[in-house]
Amino acid sequence: MDRDAIEEMFQALGPVTIKRMFGGKGIYHQGRILALEVYDEILLKADAVSAPDFAAAGCRQWFYDGKSGKPVKMPYWSIPDEAFDDPDLMALWVRRAYEAALRAK
């Protein structure tokens, strides 16, 4: 996903900073990471407060295979498909991600 598409996706928050990381991109707002781009997919940050909302919307939690072969779950979730066609709904999800970023230590 190119910079313009990412900035448009997060426009409800205001300006975002995009940095290369892990072969993907980290997406930041006001110095807080709130999303990743991994394998051409945007994943939003969630926490114990917001993860149930992501799960209820049918989103997938990102994980990778750890050294022991067991999956390591990360605090990033896919975006509901319907949000891609509805800017107001996308704004709701990116705000949830930013709120989770603010709650993170």
RAGI-V753773 format. One record per residue. N is the residue number from 1. RES is the residue in one small letter. SS is DSSP state (hx for helix, st for strand, lp for the rest). PHI is phi as a letter, one per 30 degrees, with the letter a starting at -180 (* if undefined). OMEGA is omega as a letter, one per 20 degrees, with the letter a starting at -180 (NA if undefined). Layout:
n:N res:RES ss:SS phi:PHI omega:OMEGA
n:N res:RES ss:SS phi:PHI omega:OMEGA
//
This chain:
n:1 res:m ss:lp phi:* omega:a
n:2 res:d ss:lp phi:d omega:a
n:3 res:r ss:hx phi:e omega:a
n:4 res:d ss:hx phi:d omega:r
n:5 res:a ss:hx phi:d omega:r
n:6 res:i ss:hx phi:d omega:r
n:7 res:e ss:hx phi:d omega:r
n:8 res:e ss:hx phi:d omega:a
n:9 res:m ss:hx phi:d omega:a
n:10 res:f ss:lp phi:c omega:a
n:11 res:q ss:lp phi:e omega:r
n:12 res:a ss:lp phi:d omega:r
n:13 res:l ss:lp phi:d omega:a
n:14 res:g ss:lp phi:j omega:a
n:15 res:p ss:lp phi:d omega:r
n:16 res:v ss:lp phi:b omega:r
n:17 res:t ss:st phi:c omega:a
n:18 res:i ss:st phi:c omega:a
n:19 res:k ss:st phi:b omega:r
n:20 res:r ss:st phi:d omega:r
n:21 res:m ss:st phi:a omega:r
n:22 res:f ss:lp phi:h omega:a
n:23 res:g ss:lp phi:i omega:r
n:24 res:g ss:st phi:b omega:r
n:25 res:k ss:st phi:b omega:r
n:26 res:g ss:st phi:c omega:a
n:27 res:i ss:st phi:c omega:a
n:28 res:y ss:st phi:b omega:r
n:29 res:h ss:st phi:b omega:a
n:30 res:q ss:lp phi:h omega:r
n:31 res:g ss:lp phi:i omega:a
n:32 res:r ss:st phi:c omega:r
n:33 res:i ss:st phi:d omega:a
n:34 res:l ss:st phi:b omega:r
n:35 res:a ss:st phi:a omega:r
n:36 res:l ss:st phi:b omega:r
n:37 res:e ss:st phi:c omega:a
n:38 res:v ss:st phi:b omega:r
n:39 res:y ss:lp phi:h omega:r
n:40 res:d ss:lp phi:i omega:r
n:41 res:e ss:st phi:b omega:r
n:42 res:i ss:st phi:d omega:r
n:43 res:l ss:st phi:b omega:a
n:44 res:l ss:st phi:c omega:r
n:45 res:k ss:st phi:d omega:r
n:46 res:a ss:lp phi:b omega:r
n:47 res:d ss:lp phi:b omega:a
n:48 res:a ss:lp phi:d omega:r
n:49 res:v ss:lp phi:d omega:a
n:50 res:s ss:lp phi:c omega:a
n:51 res:a ss:hx phi:e omega:r
n:52 res:p ss:hx phi:e omega:r
n:53 res:d ss:hx phi:d omega:r
n:54 res:f ss:hx phi:d omega:a
n:55 res:a ss:hx phi:d omega:a
n:56 res:a ss:hx phi:d omega:r
n:57 res:a ss:lp phi:d omega:r
n:58 res:g ss:lp phi:i omega:r
n:59 res:c ss:lp phi:d omega:r
n:60 res:r ss:lp phi:c omega:r
n:61 res:q ss:st phi:d omega:r
n:62 res:w ss:st phi:d omega:r
n:63 res:f ss:st phi:b omega:r
n:64 res:y ss:st phi:b omega:r
n:65 res:d ss:st phi:d omega:r
n:66 res:g ss:lp phi:d omega:a
n:67 res:k ss:lp phi:e omega:a
n:68 res:s ss:lp phi:d omega:a
n:69 res:g ss:lp phi:i omega:r
n:70 res:k ss:lp phi:d omega:r
n:71 res:p ss:st phi:d omega:r
n:72 res:v ss:st phi:c omega:a
n:73 res:k ss:st phi:d omega:r
n:74 res:m ss:st phi:c omega:a
n:75 res:p ss:st phi:d omega:a
n:76 res:y ss:st phi:b omega:a
n:77 res:w ss:st phi:b omega:r
n:78 res:s ss:lp phi:d omega:a
n:79 res:i ss:lp phi:c omega:r
n:80 res:p ss:lp phi:e omega:a
n:81 res:d ss:hx phi:e omega:a
n:82 res:e ss:hx phi:d omega:r
n:83 res:a ss:hx phi:d omega:a
n:84 res:f ss:hx phi:d omega:a
n:85 res:d ss:hx phi:c omega:a
n:86 res:d ss:lp phi:b omega:a
n:87 res:p ss:hx phi:e omega:r
n:88 res:d ss:hx phi:d omega:r
n:89 res:l ss:hx phi:d omega:r
n:90 res:m ss:hx phi:d omega:r
n:91 res:a ss:hx phi:e omega:r
n:92 res:l ss:hx phi:d omega:a
n:93 res:w ss:hx phi:d omega:r
n:94 res:v ss:hx phi:d omega:r
n:95 res:r ss:hx phi:d omega:r
n:96 res:r ss:hx phi:d omega:r
n:97 res:a ss:hx phi:d omega:r
n:98 res:y ss:hx phi:d omega:r
n:99 res:e ss:hx phi:d omega:r
n:100 res:a ss:hx phi:d omega:r
n:101 res:a ss:hx phi:d omega:r
n:102 res:l ss:hx phi:d omega:r
n:103 res:r ss:hx phi:d omega:a
n:104 res:a ss:lp phi:d omega:r
n:105 res:k ss:lp phi:d omega:NA
//
